[in-house]
Amino acid sequence: MNKHQCKDYEEVSKTATDWLIQKIKKNPVSKIGIATGNSPLEMYRNIAKTGSQYTTALSLIQLDEWVGLSEQQHSCKSFIEKEVRIPWGISAENTHYFSPSLTLTSKIQAENAVASMQKKLDEKGPLDILILGMGKNGHLGFIEPSEKWPPNACYVSELAASTQNHTMILSEQTPPTIGVTLGLKSILEAKEILFIVTGTGKTAAYTQWLTKEITPALPASILWKHPKVTLVTDL
């Protein structure tokens, strides 16, 4: 575990930006797993401003997605399009979503989407870099706390109550109760992980994570099994 302790969100974002640009320069055709939300947001915007000349040949793989949104603008796909793919100059052909052409509205669609994504991942091989944040309850992507570990492959996840209250979907009248997510296999097989931990309400989960106890009750704890994690945090 390579840890960068930062004083605030601005320093977290700059440190993460510098780290990611350095990696992209070394491998301009990297396959990168993309998290959404506020934790990596400023890093994405920094790279769009200062490093987009290095990003055009990258491939992007979506980490997770809501199922059952009423507004497409709240989707993780819309976030990635707006904040990453278009500003970074990456082609649509090199961007891989759970559902490329439509919003996932049913569990049947979601099951088909995870099967399709897992097939793509198996064909393309491990991610070069996976960008992750940590939820207030310790989730990774939509891998939620549980009594047992979820499937290794991409799967349809039952969302925790705290996840259903995420800022991305606050204006949804009926919050999604399920989502699709990369599984443990994709996380543990990624060559490198950039783990960004910042934001209000995460201190308790982070404190528990620091104990190094690996438990499905705190999905982020699985990262202690990965040999090459870079942690950037202001907590």
SERO-4910 file (N, C-alpha, C, O; in steps of 0.05 Angstrom, whole numbers):
BEGIN
 pado doro    nc1    nc2    nc3   cac1   cac2   cac3    cc1    cc2    cc3    oc1    oc2    oc3
  Met    A     17    -24      0      0      0      0     18     25      0     34     29     18
  Asn    A     14     41    -20     29     66    -22     10     89    -15     -8     95    -30
  Lys    A     15    102      8     -4    121     19      6    150     15     29    156     20
  His    A    -12    167      5     -7    196      4    -27    210     22    -51    210     17
  Gln    A    -17    221     44    -34    236     63    -35    265     55    -14    278     53
  Cys    A    -59    275     49    -62    302     39    -77    319     60    -91    309     78
  Lys    A    -75    346     57    -87    363     77   -116    370     70   -132    376     88
  Asp    A   -124    368     45   -151    375     37   -157    363     10   -141    350     -3
  Tyr    A   -182    367      1   -192    355    -24   -175    365    -48   -170    350    -67
  Glu    A   -168    391    -47   -152    402    -70   -126    387    -72   -117    381    -95
  Glu    A   -113    382    -50    -87    367    -51    -91    338    -59    -75    327    -74
  Val    A   -113    326    -50   -120    299    -58   -122    298    -89   -110    280   -102
  Ser    A   -137    317   -100   -141    317   -129   -116    322   -144   -111    309   -165
  Lys    A    -99    340   -135    -73    345   -149    -55    321   -147    -43    313   -167
  Thr    A    -53    309   -124    -36    285   -121    -45    262   -139    -29    249   -152
  Ala    A    -72    258   -139    -83    237   -156    -78    243   -185    -72    225   -201
  Thr    A    -82    268   -193    -77    277   -221    -49    271   -229    -44    259   -250
  Asp    A    -29    279   -213     -1    275   -220      5    245   -222     20    237   -241
  Trp    A     -6    229   -204     -1    200   -205    -12    189   -231      2    173   -244
  Leu    A    -37    196   -237    -50    183   -261    -37    192   -287    -33    176   -305
  Ile    A    -30    218   -289    -16    227   -313     10    213   -317     17    205   -340
  Gln    A     25    209   -296     50    194   -298     46    166   -308     62    157   -325
  Lys    A     26    152   -299     20    125   -308     11    125   -337     19    107   -352
  Ile    A     -5    144   -345    -15    146   -372      8    151   -392      9    140   -414
  Lys    A     26    168   -384     49    174   -401     65    148   -406     76    145   -428
  Lys    A     67    131   -386     82    106   -389     68     86   -407     80     71   -421
  Asn    A     41     87   -406     25     69   -422      1     83   -433    -21     83   -421
  Pro    A      4     97   -456    -18    114   -467    -42     98   -476    -63    110   -482
  Val    A    -40     71   -478    -63     55   -487    -74     39   -463    -86     18   -467
  Ser    A    -71     49   -439    -81     36   -415   -111     31   -416   -126     47   -428
  Lys    A   -119      9   -404   -148      4   -399   -154     13   -370   -142      2   -351
  Ile    A   -171     33   -367   -176     45   -341   -205     41   -332   -223     48   -347
  Gly    A   -209     30   -308   -235     28   -296   -242     54   -283   -227     65   -267
  Ile    A   -266     65   -290   -273     92   -282   -295     93   -261   -317     84   -266
  Ala    A   -288    103   -237   -308    108   -216   -321    135   -221   -309    153   -235
  Thr    A   -345    139   -211   -358    165   -213   -361    177   -185   -352    165   -165
  Gly    A   -374    201   -183   -378    213   -157   -358    236   -152   -342    242   -169
  Asn    A   -360    248   -128   -344    271   -122   -315    265   -116   -298    282   -121
  Ser    A   -309    241   -106   -281    235    -98   -261    239   -121   -241    252   -118
  Pro    A   -266    227   -145   -247    231   -167   -253    254   -185   -239    259   -204
  Leu    A   -275    269   -180   -285    289   -200   -264    310   -207   -259    315   -230
  Glu    A   -252    322   -187   -233    344   -192   -208    333   -206   -196    347   -223
  Met    A   -200    309   -200   -178    296   -215   -185    294   -244   -168    301   -261
  Tyr    A   -209    285   -251   -217    283   -279   -216    310   -292   -206    312   -315
  Arg    A   -225    331   -279   -226    357   -290   -197    368   -293   -191    382   -313
  Asn    A   -180    363   -274   -152    371   -277   -139    359   -301   -125    373   -316
  Ile    A   -144    334   -305   -131    320   -328   -142    331   -355   -128    334   -374
  Ala    A   -168    338   -355   -179    350   -379   -166    376   -386   -162    384   -409
  Lys    A   -158    391   -365   -145    417   -369   -115    415   -376   -106    430   -393
  Thr    A   -101    397   -363    -72    397   -365    -60    372   -378    -37    372   -385
  Gly    A    -76    350   -380    -63    325   -389    -78    311   -412    -72    288   -418
  Ser    A    -97    325   -425   -113    311   -445    -97    303   -470   -106    286   -485
  Gln    A    -73    315   -473    -57    306   -496    -47    278   -493    -37    266   -512
  Tyr    A    -48    267   -469    -39    240   -463    -61    219   -463    -55    195   -460
  Thr    A    -86    228   -464   -108    210   -457   -124    198   -481   -140    180   -477
  Thr    A   -119    208   -505   -137    202   -527   -137    172   -536   -156    163   -548
  Ala    A   -116    158   -530   -114    129   -538   -122    110   -515   -121     86   -519
  Leu    A   -131    121   -493   -139    104   -471   -165     89   -477   -181     97   -494
  Ser    A   -170     67   -462   -196     54   -462   -208     57   -434   -194     54   -414
  Leu    A   -234     63   -433   -248     67   -408   -268     44   -403   -281     35   -422
  Ile    A   -269     35   -379   -288     14   -371   -304     25   -347   -292     33   -327
  Gln    A   -330     24   -349   -348     34   -328   -347     16   -304   -348     -8   -306
  Leu    A   -344     28   -280   -344     13   -255   -371      3   -247   -375    -20   -239
  Asp    A   -391     21   -249   -418     13   -239   -439     31   -252   -433     51   -265
  Glu    A   -465     23   -248   -487     39   -259   -512     33   -243   -517     10   -234
  Trp    A   -529     54   -240   -555     51   -228   -574     36   -247   -571     37   -272
  Val    A   -594     23   -236   -615     10   -252   -642     22   -243   -648     21   -220
  Gly    A   -657     32   -263   -683     42   -257   -685     72   -254   -704     82   -241
  Leu    A   -666     87   -264   -667    116   -263   -690    127   -280   -695    116   -302
  Ser    A   -702    148   -272   -722    162   -289   -709    183   -307   -720    190   -327
  Glu    A   -685    192   -298   -671    213   -313   -644    203   -321   -627    197   -304
  Gln    A   -638    202   -347   -613    193   -357   -590    210   -347   -567    201   -344
  Gln    A   -595    236   -342   -574    254   -334   -562    247   -307   -540    257   -301
  His    A   -576    231   -292   -565    223   -265   -548    198   -267   -537    189   -247
  Ser    A   -546    186   -290   -532    161   -293   -501    164   -291   -490    185   -296
  Cys    A   -488    142   -284   -459    142   -283   -448    145   -312   -427    158   -316
  Lys    A   -462    134   -331   -454    137   -359   -453    167   -366   -434    176   -379
  Ser    A   -474    182   -359   -474    210   -366   -451    225   -352   -439    243   -364
  Phe    A   -445    218   -327   -422    229   -313   -397    224   -329   -381    243   -333
  Ile    A   -392    199   -337   -368    193   -351   -366    207   -378   -344    217   -385
  Glu    A   -388    208   -392   -388    223   -418   -380    252   -413   -364    263   -428
  Lys    A   -393    265   -394   -389    294   -389   -362    300   -377   -349    320   -385
  Glu    A   -352    284   -358   -329    291   -343   -303    277   -352   -281    286   -346
  Val    A   -306    255   -367   -282    240   -374   -280    236   -404   -262    247   -417
  Arg    A   -298    220   -416   -293    212   -444   -291    236   -463   -271    238   -478
  Ile    A   -310    254   -463   -309    277   -482   -286    296   -475   -271    303   -493
  Pro    A   -283    305   -450   -261    323   -444   -233    311   -448   -214    325   -455
  Trp    A   -231    285   -445   -205    272   -449   -200    264   -478   -179    255   -485
  Gly    A   -220    268   -495   -217    262   -524   -216    233   -531   -202    225   -550
  Ile    A   -230    216   -516   -229    187   -520   -253    179   -538   -275    189   -534
  Ser    A   -248    161   -557   -269    153   -575   -291    137   -561   -285    123   -541
  Ala    A   -315    138   -572   -336    121   -562   -330     91   -565   -338     75   -548
  Glu    A   -315     84   -586   -308     56   -591   -290     45   -568   -289     21   -563
  Asn    A   -275     63   -555   -257     55   -534   -268     59   -506   -254     58   -486
  Thr    A   -294     63   -505   -308     68   -479   -329     46   -476   -347     43   -493
  His    A   -328     32   -454   -344      8   -451   -363     11   -427   -354     13   -404
  Tyr    A   -389     12   -433   -410     16   -413   -425    -10   -409   -426    -27   -426
  Phe    A   -438    -12   -385   -456    -35   -381   -479    -34   -401   -488    -55   -410
  Ser    A   -488    -10   -408   -510     -8   -427   -504     15   -446   -510     38   -439
  Pro    A   -492     10   -469   -482     32   -486   -504     50   -497   -500     74   -501
  Ser    A   -528     39   -502   -548     54   -518   -573     61   -503   -590     75   -514
  Leu    A   -577     51   -478   -602     57   -464   -597     56   -434   -578     45   -425
  Thr    A   -616     68   -420   -616     67   -391   -626     40   -382   -646     30   -393
  Leu    A   -613     28   -363   -622      2   -352   -647      7   -335   -646     22   -316
  Thr    A   -669     -7   -342   -694     -2   -328   -705    -26   -314   -723    -23   -298
  Ser    A   -693    -50   -318   -704    -74   -306   -682    -92   -297   -659    -90   -307
  Lys    A   -688   -111   -280   -668   -130   -271   -660   -149   -294   -637   -157   -295
  Ile    A   -678   -155   -312   -671   -172   -335   -650   -158   -352   -630   -170   -360
  Gln    A   -655   -132   -358   -635   -117   -373   -608   -116   -358   -587   -119   -370
  Ala    A   -610   -113   -332   -586   -112   -315   -570   -138   -316   -545   -138   -319
  Glu    A   -584   -160   -315   -571   -186   -316   -557   -190   -343   -534   -200   -344
  Asn    A   -570   -182   -365   -558   -183   -391   -533   -165   -393   -513   -172   -405
  Ala    A   -535   -142   -380   -513   -122   -381   -488   -132   -367   -466   -129   -377
  Val    A   -492   -145   -344   -469   -154   -329   -455   -178   -344   -431   -180   -343
  Ala    A   -472   -195   -356   -460   -217   -372   -444   -207   -395   -422   -217   -401
  Ser    A   -455   -186   -409   -441   -174   -431   -415   -161   -423   -394   -164   -436
  Met    A   -416   -146   -400   -392   -132   -391   -370   -153   -382   -347   -149   -388
  Gln    A   -378   -174   -369   -359   -194   -360   -346   -207   -384   -322   -213   -383
  Lys    A   -361   -212   -405   -350   -224   -429   -328   -205   -441   -307   -214   -450
  Lys    A   -334   -179   -442   -315   -159   -452   -289   -160   -436   -267   -160   -447
  Leu    A   -293   -160   -409   -269   -159   -392   -253   -185   -395   -228   -183   -396
  Asp    A   -265   -207   -398   -251   -233   -402   -235   -232   -428   -213   -243   -430
  Glu    A   -247   -220   -448   -234   -218   -475   -211   -199   -474   -190   -204   -487
  Lys    A   -213   -176   -460   -194   -155   -461   -171   -159   -441   -150   -146   -443
  Gly    A   -175   -176   -421   -155   -179   -401   -157   -159   -378   -175   -142   -379
  Pro    A   -140   -161   -358   -143   -144   -334   -140   -114   -340   -127   -106   -359
  Leu    A   -153    -99   -324   -150    -70   -325   -121    -62   -318   -109    -74   -300
  Asp    A   -111    -42   -332    -84    -32   -324    -86    -15   -299    -69    -16   -282
  Ile    A   -107      1   -297   -111     19   -274   -141     18   -267   -158     20   -285
  Leu    A   -147     15   -242   -175     17   -233   -176     40   -213   -162     40   -192
  Ile    A   -194     60   -218   -198     82   -200   -222     76   -183   -244     70   -192
  Leu    A   -217     78   -157   -238     71   -137   -241     93   -116   -221    105   -109
  Gly    A   -265     97   -107   -270    112    -82   -282     93    -62   -284     69    -67
  Met    A   -288    104    -39   -301     88    -18   -327    101     -9   -327    125     -3
  Gly    A   -348     86     -8   -374     97      2   -374    101     32   -356     91     46
  Lys    A   -394    115     42   -396    120     70   -398     94     86   -391     93    110
  Asn    A   -409     73     74   -412     48     87   -389     28     80   -390      5     87
  Gly    A   -369     39     66   -346     22     58   -349      7     33   -334    -11     27
  His    A   -370     14     17   -373     -1     -9   -352      7    -29   -340     28    -28
  Leu    A   -348    -11    -49   -332     -6    -72   -349    -10    -96   -362    -31   -100
  Gly    A   -351     11   -114   -370      9   -135   -397      5   -122   -405     20   -104
  Phe    A   -412    -15   -132   -437    -22   -118   -434    -49   -104   -454    -63   -100
  Ile    A   -410    -56    -96   -406    -79    -79   -412    -70    -50   -396    -56    -38
  Glu    A   -435    -78    -40   -445    -67    -15   -437    -86      9   -432   -110      5
  Pro    A   -437    -75     33   -432    -92     57   -451   -115     58   -475   -112     52
  Ser    A   -441   -138     67   -457   -162     68   -445   -182     88   -423   -177     98
  Glu    A   -459   -204     92   -448   -224    110   -428   -243     95   -412   -256    107
  Lys    A   -430   -243     68   -412   -259     53   -403   -244     28   -417   -226     19
  Trp    A   -381   -252     17   -370   -239     -7   -388   -245    -31   -399   -267    -34
  Pro    A   -391   -225    -49   -408   -229    -73   -394   -245    -94   -371   -254    -90
  Pro    A   -407   -250   -117   -394   -265   -139   -369   -251   -149   -366   -227   -146
  Asn    A   -351   -267   -159   -326   -255   -170   -332   -239   -195   -319   -219   -200
  Ala    A   -351   -247   -211   -357   -234   -237   -374   -209   -232   -384   -205   -210
  Cys    A   -378   -193   -253   -397   -171   -252   -424   -182   -244   -432   -204   -251
  Tyr    A   -439   -166   -229   -465   -176   -219   -484   -153   -214   -477   -130   -214
  Val    A   -509   -161   -209   -530   -142   -201   -531   -140   -171   -534   -161   -158
  Ser    A   -528   -116   -160   -526   -112   -131   -551   -100   -120   -563    -82   -132
  Glu    A   -559   -109    -96   -580    -96    -81   -567    -73    -66   -548    -77    -51
  Leu    A   -577    -49    -71   -564    -25    -60   -572    -19    -31   -595    -22    -23
  Ala    A   -552    -12    -15   -557     -4     13   -573     22     14   -573     37     -5
  Ala    A   -586     27     36   -602     51     40   -584     76     37   -593     96     25
  Ser    A   -560     75     47   -542     99     45   -535    104     16   -532    127      8
  Thr    A   -532     83      0   -526     87    -29   -550     98    -44   -546    114    -62
  Gln    A   -573     90    -36   -598    101    -48   -601    131    -43   -617    144    -56
  Asn    A   -587    141    -23   -588    170    -16   -564    185    -28   -558    207    -19
  His    A   -550    173    -47   -526    186    -58   -533    212    -72   -555    215    -83
  Thr    A   -515    232    -70   -520    258    -82   -526    258   -112   -539    275   -122
  Met    A   -515    238   -126   -520    236   -155   -550    233   -161   -558    241   -183
  Ile    A   -565    221   -143   -593    214   -150   -613    226   -130   -635    216   -128
  Leu    A   -605    247   -116   -623    259    -96   -649    269   -108   -669    269    -95
  Ser    A   -648    277   -134   -673    288   -146   -691    267   -158   -712    273   -168
  Glu    A   -682    241   -156   -699    219   -166   -722    216   -146   -717    212   -122
  Gln    A   -747    216   -155   -770    212   -138   -770    184   -125   -776    181   -101
  Thr    A   -762    164   -141   -760    137   -131   -731    128   -135   -724    120   -157
  Pro    A   -715    127   -114   -687    120   -117   -684     91   -127   -700     74   -119
  Pro    A   -664     85   -143   -659     58   -151   -653     40   -127   -640     48   -108
  Thr    A   -661     15   -129   -656     -4   -108   -635    -25   -116   -625    -40    -99
  Ile    A   -629    -26   -142   -608    -44   -151   -589    -29   -170   -596     -8   -181
  Gly    A   -565    -40   -173   -546    -29   -192   -529    -51   -203   -530    -74   -194
  Val    A   -513    -45   -223   -494    -65   -235   -466    -55   -228   -460    -31   -227
  Thr    A   -448    -74   -225   -421    -67   -216   -400    -88   -226   -407   -111   -229
  Leu    A   -376    -78   -229   -354    -97   -233   -352   -114   -207   -359   -104   -185
  Gly    A   -342   -138   -210   -340   -156   -187   -312   -157   -175   -294   -143   -184
  Leu    A   -308   -175   -156   -283   -177   -142   -260   -185   -161   -237   -177   -157
  Lys    A   -267   -202   -181   -246   -211   -200   -233   -188   -214   -208   -186   -216
  Ser    A   -249   -169   -224   -238   -146   -238   -222   -128   -220   -201   -117   -228
  Ile    A   -230   -126   -195   -215   -109   -175   -188   -122   -169   -168   -109   -170
  Leu    A   -189   -147   -162   -164   -160   -153   -145   -166   -176   -121   -169   -171
  Glu    A   -155   -168   -200   -137   -173   -223   -127   -147   -236   -109   -149   -253
  Ala    A   -137   -124   -228   -127    -99   -239    -97    -97   -233    -89   -104   -211
  Lys    A    -82    -86   -252    -53    -85   -247    -46    -64   -226    -28    -69   -210
  Glu    A    -60    -42   -226    -56    -22   -205    -83    -10   -198   -101     -8   -214
  Ile    A    -86     -1   -173   -110     12   -163   -103     39   -151    -85     42   -135
  Leu    A   -118     59   -160   -117     86   -148   -141     89   -130   -164     90   -140
  Phe    A   -137     90   -104   -158     90    -84   -160    117    -72   -142    125    -56
  Ile    A   -181    132    -78   -184    160    -69   -205    160    -47   -229    154    -52
  Val    A   -197    167    -23   -215    168      0   -217    196     11   -198    206     23
  Thr    A   -240    208      7   -244    236     15   -274    241     18   -290    225      7
  Gly    A   -281    261     32   -310    268     34   -321    264     62   -311    249     78
  Thr    A   -343    278     67   -356    277     93   -370    250     98   -379    238     79
  Gly    A   -371    243    123   -385    218    130   -370    192    126   -382    171    129
  Lys    A   -344    194    119   -330    169    113   -309    162    135   -295    141    132
  Thr    A   -307    178    155   -286    174    175   -289    147    189   -269    133    193
  Ala    A   -313    139    196   -317    114    211   -309     90    193   -295     72    202
  Ala    A   -318     90    168   -311     68    150   -281     67    145   -269     46    144
  Tyr    A   -269     91    142   -240     92    137   -224     82    162   -205     67    159
  Thr    A   -233     90    185   -220     81    210   -222     50    212   -202     37    220
  Gln    A   -245     39    205   -247     10    206   -229     -3    184   -217    -23    189
  Trp    A   -228     10    161   -211     -1    139   -182     -2    148   -168    -21    140
  Leu    A   -173     18    163   -145     19    172   -137     -4    190   -113     -9    194
  Thr    A   -157    -18    202   -150    -41    219   -139    -65    202   -127    -83    214
  Lys    A   -144    -64    176   -134    -85    158   -150   -111    160   -142   -131    149
  Glu    A   -172   -111    175   -188   -135    176   -204   -138    150   -218   -119    142
  Ile    A   -200   -160    136   -214   -164    111   -240   -178    116   -242   -201    125
  Thr    A   -262   -164    110   -289   -173    116   -309   -163     96   -307   -140     87
  Pro    A   -328   -180     88   -349   -171     70   -367   -149     82   -382   -136     67
  Ala    A   -366   -145    108   -381   -124    120   -369    -96    113   -382    -76    117
  Leu    A   -344    -96    103   -331    -72     94   -317    -79     67   -294    -85     67
  Pro    A   -332    -77     45   -321    -87     19   -294    -75     12   -277    -88      0
  Ala    A   -289    -50     20   -263    -37     13   -240    -52     26   -217    -48     17
  Ser    A   -245    -67     46   -223    -82     60   -210   -102     41   -187   -110     46
  Ile    A   -223   -110     20   -212   -129      1   -187   -118    -12   -170   -133    -22
  Leu    A   -184    -92    -12   -160    -79    -24   -134    -86    -10   -113    -84    -21
  Trp    A   -136    -95     15   -112   -104     29   -100   -129     17    -77   -136     23
  Lys    A   -116   -143      1   -105   -166    -13    -92   -160    -39    -79   -177    -52
  His    A    -95   -135    -48    -83   -127    -74    -54   -118    -70    -49   -102    -52
  Pro    A    -36   -126    -88     -8   -119    -83      1    -91    -92     22    -82    -85
  Lys    A    -17    -77   -106     -8    -51   -117    -30    -30   -116    -42    -24   -136
  Val    A    -35    -20    -91    -55      0    -87    -41     26    -79    -24     26    -62
  Thr    A    -49     48    -91    -41     75    -83    -65     89    -70    -85     94    -84
  Leu    A    -62     95    -45    -83    109    -30    -77    139    -29    -55    147    -21
  Val    A    -97    155    -36    -95    184    -33   -118    193    -16   -141    189    -24
  Thr    A   -112    206      6   -134    212     25   -128    238     40   -105    246     43
  Asp    A   -149    251     50   -146    274     68   -159    268     95   -163    286    111
  Leu    A   -166    243    100   -179    236    126   -158    228    147   -165    222    169
***
